[in-house]
Amino acid sequence: MTKTLYLFILLFTANTLFAQQEAVPDVVICHADFTDGMVQILAAQNSGLKRSVTSSIEVTYVGFPDVAKTAFEEAVSIWEGILISKMPIRIKATWESISGSTLAYTKATRIFRNVDKVPYKDVWYVGPLAEAISGKDLNDGDYDVEVNLNKNINWSYSTNGAIFTGRFDLITVVLHEIAHGLGFSSSMKLINDNTEGSWGQSGFPYIYDLYLENSKDILLTNTNSFLNPSAELQNVLISEDVYFQISNAKYVDNLPKIYSPNPFKSGGSISHLDESAYPIGSVNSLMSPSIHSAEAIHDPGELILSMMNQIGWPVNNLESFTILSQMPELEPKILVYPNPTNGTLAVAVPVNLRSTHAHIEIIDLQGKVWFTLNENTMNKGTVYLETEQLSSGTFLLRVNSEKGVFTKRIIKR
């Protein structure tokens, strides 16, 4: 079974009823690197981010000194200008003593599956993302994210990006931790004395997990290639050969490399970017597994935001994004995968956009029509197209139905 076919059998099951479920996710841990980075990456006004507030993050502080609250609120304001959600995101932030070199640990308080309006069924979404999609308060007013910061760390509370030898920039760490609470996290783990790799809760993956693959383009959740659990999956999780599939055309030939060291780091592996690929000073280094002293990163960066966008977050106006949402309401979009392609192309139509008469066509940039198909997507939520007849290059895939006209750019290798 191909990677594409497996993914969409998992994601789309037509005409089936699914009951909403919830669970508690695992914690993600961030460690300190006591080597001074001497790096400043600021949230510049011309970074591409539209900084008007398009979401609301409410924080309840436990044990926080006022100076730490000020820095935390600055990090919150950066995310509020990135995310688009009409539902408030409630964070409980705790200032506590944590042993060792841990800077902080974070988790969403709940994960949900089969929530109203989510396009992909039987997949876990963190609470804040599920609420943004459904437009409903799923936590009954309770906290959505819990962030625990180590009060024993030598913190810098600067809000202007100033760096200091031996001090850890609190804004950087909070930006990092909030990203985990928003869904930048995996359920991949080792079990049975670290002899087998495993994923999922109650047998279902996180939305983040579905985009993890190795360099051979094999999805880690494809049980035809990697049984769950299995020693084969364990080998992949410690292979330093794990990537994240995203649709942003800027990165399709250089996918985000995921942190998968040997030995496996519980609470850290797979839920971070690989620091060797995004070393200190990189604009994409915010989600490294450890943060250096004297390292200030106040902009998540386009690569990381593309990953957030891929799992379902609407993010504010970054020019290169293939999916933009300028409204608080998030509607599921038609998904084309894999892209670029060199074989079978899957066109997955979420429930809200399915129709009895959908006209699908592939057009080159000169307007020549290379392929047409009429399909009833009410009965077939995912349509598979063979692209062997296409030459290498860029094409437009267009789906025209009574639900509207939707166009995606595709690349044929």
C-alpha positions as CSV (number, residue, x, y, z in Angstrom):
1,M,0.0,0.0,0.0
2,T,1.4,3.4,-0.9
3,K,2.2,6.2,1.5
4,T,-0.5,8.3,0.0
5,L,-3.2,5.6,0.1
6,Y,-2.4,4.7,3.7
7,L,-2.6,8.3,4.9
8,F,-5.9,9.0,3.4
9,I,-7.5,5.7,4.4
10,L,-6.5,6.8,7.9
11,L,-7.7,10.4,7.6
12,F,-11.0,10.1,5.6
13,T,-13.7,7.6,6.1
14,A,-16.9,8.6,4.3
15,N,-20.4,8.3,5.7
16,T,-19.3,7.1,9.1
17,L,-20.3,8.5,12.5
18,F,-17.6,9.3,15.0
19,A,-18.0,10.1,18.7
20,Q,-16.0,12.9,20.3
21,Q,-13.4,11.6,22.7
22,E,-10.8,13.2,24.9
23,A,-7.6,12.2,26.7
24,V,-4.6,13.6,28.5
25,P,-1.4,14.0,26.4
26,D,2.2,13.5,27.4
27,V,4.5,16.2,28.6
28,V,7.2,17.8,26.4
29,I,10.5,18.8,28.1
30,C,13.0,21.6,27.2
31,H,16.5,21.5,28.5
32,A,19.2,24.2,29.1
33,D,22.4,24.4,27.2
34,F,24.8,26.4,29.3
35,T,27.0,27.4,26.4
36,D,26.4,31.1,25.5
37,G,24.8,31.4,22.1
38,M,25.3,35.2,21.7
39,V,22.3,35.3,19.3
40,Q,19.5,37.8,18.8
41,I,16.6,37.1,16.5
42,L,13.9,39.7,17.1
43,A,10.3,40.0,16.1
44,A,11.0,42.6,13.5
45,Q,8.1,44.6,12.1
46,N,9.0,43.6,8.6
47,S,9.3,39.9,9.4
48,G,6.1,39.2,7.4
49,L,3.9,38.8,10.4
50,K,0.8,40.9,10.5
51,R,1.0,41.9,14.2
52,S,-2.6,43.0,14.8
53,V,-4.1,40.8,17.5
54,T,-6.1,37.9,16.0
55,S,-6.3,35.6,19.0
56,S,-6.6,35.9,22.8
57,I,-4.3,34.1,25.2
58,E,-5.3,34.4,28.9
59,V,-2.7,33.4,31.5
60,T,-3.2,32.5,35.1
61,Y,0.1,32.8,37.1
62,V,1.1,30.6,40.0
63,G,4.0,31.8,42.1
64,F,5.4,34.2,39.4
65,P,7.4,37.3,40.3
66,D,6.1,40.4,38.5
67,V,9.2,40.7,36.4
68,A,8.7,37.2,35.0
69,K,5.1,37.9,34.3
70,T,6.1,40.9,32.1
71,A,8.4,38.8,30.0
72,F,5.8,36.0,29.8
73,E,3.1,38.5,28.6
74,E,5.5,39.7,25.9
75,A,5.8,36.2,24.5
76,V,2.0,35.9,24.7
77,S,1.5,39.0,22.7
78,I,3.8,37.6,19.9
79,W,1.7,34.5,19.6
80,E,-1.5,36.6,19.7
81,G,-0.4,38.3,16.6
82,I,0.3,35.0,14.8
83,L,-2.6,32.7,15.6
84,I,-6.1,33.2,14.3
85,S,-8.8,31.9,16.7
86,K,-12.0,33.3,18.0
87,M,-11.7,31.0,21.1
88,P,-9.6,32.2,24.0
89,I,-6.5,30.1,24.8
90,R,-6.2,29.7,28.5
91,I,-2.7,29.0,30.0
92,K,-1.8,28.0,33.5
93,A,1.8,29.2,34.1
94,T,3.6,27.8,37.2
95,W,6.9,29.1,38.6
96,E,8.4,26.2,40.5
97,S,11.6,24.4,41.5
98,I,12.6,21.8,38.9
99,S,15.7,19.6,39.3
100,G,18.5,19.3,36.8
101,S,18.9,21.3,33.6
102,T,15.2,21.4,32.7
103,L,14.2,24.9,31.7
104,A,10.5,24.1,31.4
105,Y,8.0,21.4,30.6
106,T,4.6,21.8,29.0
107,K,1.5,20.0,27.8
108,A,-1.9,20.7,26.5
109,T,-4.4,19.8,29.3
110,R,-6.5,17.7,26.9
111,I,-6.4,16.3,23.4
112,F,-9.6,15.7,21.4
113,R,-10.7,13.6,18.4
114,N,-13.8,13.6,16.3
115,V,-14.7,17.2,17.3
116,D,-17.2,19.1,15.1
117,K,-15.7,20.6,12.0
118,V,-12.3,18.8,12.2
119,P,-11.6,17.5,8.7
120,Y,-9.6,14.4,9.8
121,K,-11.4,11.9,11.9
122,D,-9.9,9.6,14.6
123,V,-6.9,11.8,15.0
124,W,-6.0,13.6,18.2
125,Y,-5.9,17.5,18.2
126,V,-4.6,19.5,21.2
127,G,-7.4,21.4,23.0
128,P,-6.6,24.9,21.7
129,L,-6.4,23.7,18.1
130,A,-9.6,21.7,18.4
131,E,-11.4,24.7,19.9
132,A,-10.1,27.0,17.1
133,I,-11.4,24.6,14.5
134,S,-14.8,23.8,16.2
135,G,-15.5,27.3,17.6
136,K,-16.5,25.6,20.9
137,D,-15.1,25.7,24.4
138,L,-14.3,22.0,24.8
139,N,-12.6,22.4,28.2
140,D,-15.6,23.9,30.0
141,G,-13.6,27.0,30.8
142,D,-10.6,25.1,32.2
143,Y,-7.0,25.7,31.2
144,D,-6.0,24.6,27.7
145,V,-2.2,24.5,28.3
146,E,0.0,24.1,31.3
147,V,3.5,25.6,31.3
148,N,5.9,24.9,34.2
149,L,9.0,27.1,34.4
150,N,12.1,26.3,36.5
151,K,12.6,29.2,39.0
152,N,16.1,28.0,39.7
153,I,17.3,29.0,36.3
154,N,19.4,32.1,35.9
155,W,16.8,34.0,33.8
156,S,17.0,37.2,31.7
157,Y,13.7,39.1,31.9
158,S,14.6,41.5,29.1
159,T,11.8,42.3,26.7
160,N,14.0,44.0,24.0
161,G,16.1,41.0,23.0
162,A,19.2,42.0,25.0
163,I,21.3,39.0,25.8
164,F,23.5,38.4,28.9
165,T,26.2,35.9,29.5
166,G,25.0,32.9,31.5
167,R,21.3,34.0,31.5
168,F,18.4,32.3,29.7
169,D,16.0,34.6,27.8
170,L,12.6,34.0,29.3
171,I,10.6,35.2,26.3
172,T,12.4,32.7,24.1
173,V,11.6,29.8,26.4
174,V,8.0,30.8,26.7
175,L,7.5,31.1,23.0
176,H,9.0,27.6,22.6
177,E,6.8,26.2,25.4
178,I,3.6,27.7,24.1
179,A,4.3,26.1,20.7
180,H,4.3,22.7,22.3
181,G,1.0,23.5,24.0
182,L,-0.5,24.5,20.7
183,G,0.3,21.1,19.1
184,F,4.0,21.1,18.2
185,S,4.4,17.7,19.9
186,S,4.4,14.0,19.0
187,S,3.0,10.8,20.6
188,M,6.1,8.8,19.4
189,K,7.8,7.0,22.2
190,L,9.8,3.9,23.1
191,I,8.3,1.1,25.2
192,N,9.2,-2.4,26.5
193,D,12.5,-1.3,27.9
194,N,13.2,0.9,24.9
195,T,13.1,-2.1,22.5
196,E,10.1,-1.0,20.5
197,G,8.8,2.3,19.0
198,S,5.2,3.2,19.5
199,W,2.8,6.0,18.7
200,G,-0.7,7.1,19.6
201,Q,-3.1,7.1,22.4
202,S,-5.9,4.6,22.4
203,G,-4.5,3.5,19.0
204,F,-5.0,6.9,17.4
205,P,-2.2,9.3,16.3
206,Y,-1.7,13.0,17.0
207,I,-2.2,15.2,14.0
208,Y,1.5,16.1,14.2
209,D,2.4,12.4,13.9
210,L,0.7,12.0,10.6
211,Y,3.3,14.2,8.8
212,L,6.4,12.4,10.1
213,E,8.3,10.4,7.6
214,N,11.8,9.2,6.9
215,S,14.0,10.2,4.0
216,K,12.5,7.5,1.8
217,D,9.1,9.3,2.1
218,I,7.6,6.5,4.3
219,L,5.2,7.7,6.9
220,L,6.1,6.6,10.4
221,T,2.4,5.9,11.0
222,N,2.2,3.6,8.0
223,T,1.8,0.2,9.7
224,N,2.5,-1.6,6.4
225,S,6.1,-0.4,6.8
226,F,6.4,0.0,10.6
227,L,4.2,-2.0,12.9
228,N,3.0,-0.2,16.0
229,P,4.7,-1.1,18.2
230,S,7.8,-2.6,16.7
231,A,11.6,-2.7,16.7
232,E,11.5,-1.3,13.2
233,L,9.8,1.8,14.4
234,Q,12.2,2.1,17.3
235,N,15.1,2.1,14.8
236,V,13.5,5.0,12.9
237,L,13.0,7.0,16.1
238,I,16.7,6.9,16.8
239,S,17.9,7.1,13.2
240,E,18.4,10.9,12.8
241,D,16.4,10.4,9.6
242,V,13.0,11.8,10.5
243,Y,11.3,14.7,8.6
244,F,8.1,16.6,8.7
245,Q,6.0,16.7,5.5
246,I,4.7,20.3,4.8
247,S,2.9,21.7,1.8
248,N,4.6,25.1,1.8
249,A,6.3,25.1,-1.6
250,K,9.3,26.9,-0.2
251,Y,10.3,23.8,1.8
252,V,9.0,20.8,-0.2
253,D,12.5,19.9,-1.4
254,N,14.1,20.6,2.0
255,L,11.6,19.3,4.6
256,P,12.0,20.2,8.3
257,K,14.4,17.7,9.9
258,I,13.1,16.3,13.2
259,Y,15.2,15.6,16.3
260,S,15.6,11.8,16.5
261,P,18.9,11.1,18.3
262,N,20.3,7.9,19.6
263,P,19.6,7.3,22.4
264,F,16.0,8.4,22.4
265,K,15.2,11.4,24.7
266,S,11.9,10.9,26.4
267,G,9.9,14.1,26.3
268,G,12.2,15.6,23.8
269,S,12.8,13.3,20.8
270,I,10.5,13.8,17.7
271,S,8.8,16.9,19.3
272,H,11.6,19.2,18.4
273,L,13.6,20.2,15.3
274,D,17.1,18.8,14.8
275,E,19.7,21.3,16.0
276,S,22.3,20.0,13.6
277,A,20.0,21.1,10.7
278,Y,19.0,24.4,12.5
279,P,22.1,25.3,14.5
280,I,22.3,28.2,16.9
281,G,21.8,31.5,15.1
282,S,19.4,29.9,12.5
283,V,16.1,31.7,12.1
284,N,14.4,28.3,12.5
285,S,16.1,27.3,15.7
286,L,13.4,28.3,18.2
287,M,12.1,24.7,18.5
288,S,15.5,23.1,19.1
289,P,15.5,20.5,21.9
290,S,17.6,22.8,24.1
291,I,18.0,26.5,24.4
292,H,21.3,28.2,25.0
293,S,22.1,30.9,27.5
294,A,22.5,34.3,25.9
295,E,20.2,33.3,23.1
296,A,17.1,35.5,22.3
297,I,14.7,34.3,19.6
298,H,11.5,36.4,19.5
299,D,10.2,35.2,16.1
300,P,9.1,31.6,15.6
301,G,10.2,31.8,11.9
302,E,8.5,30.8,8.7
303,L,9.5,27.1,8.8
304,I,8.0,26.5,12.2
305,L,4.9,28.5,11.4
306,S,4.5,26.4,8.2
307,M,4.5,23.3,10.4
308,M,1.9,24.8,12.7
309,N,-0.2,25.7,9.6
310,Q,0.2,22.1,8.4
311,I,-1.4,20.6,11.5
312,G,-4.3,23.0,11.2
313,W,-3.6,26.4,12.8
314,P,-4.6,29.4,10.7
315,V,-1.7,31.8,11.1
316,N,-1.6,35.5,10.2
317,N,-0.6,36.5,6.7
318,L,2.8,35.0,5.8
319,E,3.1,35.6,2.1
320,S,4.5,32.2,1.2
321,F,1.8,30.2,2.9
322,T,-0.3,28.1,0.6
323,I,-3.2,28.2,3.0
324,L,-4.2,31.6,4.4
325,S,-7.0,32.4,6.8
326,Q,-7.7,36.0,7.5
327,M,-10.9,35.3,9.4
328,P,-11.3,33.9,12.9
329,E,-13.4,31.0,11.6
330,L,-11.3,28.1,10.4
331,E,-12.8,26.0,7.6
332,P,-11.2,22.7,6.6
333,K,-9.4,22.9,3.2
334,I,-9.0,20.5,0.3
335,L,-5.6,18.8,0.9
336,V,-3.3,17.6,-1.9
337,Y,-0.7,15.1,-1.0
338,P,2.2,14.3,-1.6
339,N,3.3,17.6,-3.1
340,P,5.7,17.5,-5.0
341,T,4.7,14.2,-6.5
342,N,6.2,11.8,-9.0
343,G,3.3,9.3,-9.1
344,T,-0.1,9.0,-7.5
345,L,-1.6,12.3,-6.2
346,A,-4.3,12.3,-3.6
347,V,-7.0,15.0,-3.5
348,A,-8.7,14.8,-0.1
349,V,-12.0,16.6,0.3
350,P,-13.1,17.3,3.8
351,V,-16.8,16.7,4.7
352,N,-17.9,20.4,4.5
353,L,-16.7,20.7,0.9
354,R,-17.9,17.4,-0.6
355,S,-20.4,17.5,-3.4
356,T,-22.2,15.2,-5.8
357,H,-20.6,16.8,-8.9
358,A,-17.0,17.9,-8.6
359,H,-15.0,18.7,-11.7
360,I,-11.3,18.2,-11.2
361,E,-8.7,19.3,-13.6
362,I,-4.9,19.8,-13.9
363,I,-3.7,22.8,-15.8
364,D,-0.2,24.0,-16.7
365,L,0.8,27.6,-16.2
366,Q,0.1,28.4,-19.9
367,G,-3.5,27.3,-19.5
368,K,-3.3,23.9,-21.1
369,V,-5.6,21.3,-19.5
370,W,-3.7,18.1,-19.0
371,F,-6.3,16.1,-17.0
372,T,-10.0,16.2,-16.2
373,L,-12.3,14.1,-14.0
374,N,-15.8,14.3,-12.8
375,E,-16.3,12.8,-9.4
376,N,-19.0,12.4,-6.7
377,T,-16.9,13.3,-3.6
378,M,-19.9,12.6,-1.3
379,N,-19.2,8.9,-1.7
380,K,-15.4,9.2,-2.4
381,G,-13.8,11.7,0.0
382,T,-10.3,11.1,-1.5
383,V,-9.7,11.0,-5.2
384,Y,-6.5,9.6,-6.6
385,L,-4.9,11.0,-9.8
386,E,-2.1,9.4,-11.7
387,T,0.5,12.0,-12.8
388,E,2.8,10.0,-15.0
389,Q,1.5,11.8,-18.1
390,L,2.7,15.2,-16.7
391,S,6.1,16.6,-17.5
392,S,8.2,17.9,-14.7
393,G,7.2,21.4,-13.6
394,T,4.5,23.4,-11.8
395,F,0.8,22.9,-12.4
396,L,-2.5,24.1,-11.0
397,L,-5.0,21.5,-9.7
398,R,-8.6,23.0,-9.7
399,V,-11.7,21.5,-8.0
400,N,-14.9,23.1,-9.2
401,S,-18.2,22.2,-7.5
402,E,-21.3,23.8,-6.1
403,K,-19.3,24.4,-2.9
404,G,-16.9,26.7,-4.8
405,V,-13.7,26.7,-6.8
406,F,-10.5,25.6,-5.1
407,T,-7.1,25.8,-6.6
408,K,-3.8,24.3,-5.4
409,R,-0.4,24.6,-6.9
410,I,1.3,21.2,-7.5
411,I,4.8,20.3,-8.5
412,K,5.6,17.3,-10.7
413,R,9.1,15.9,-10.2
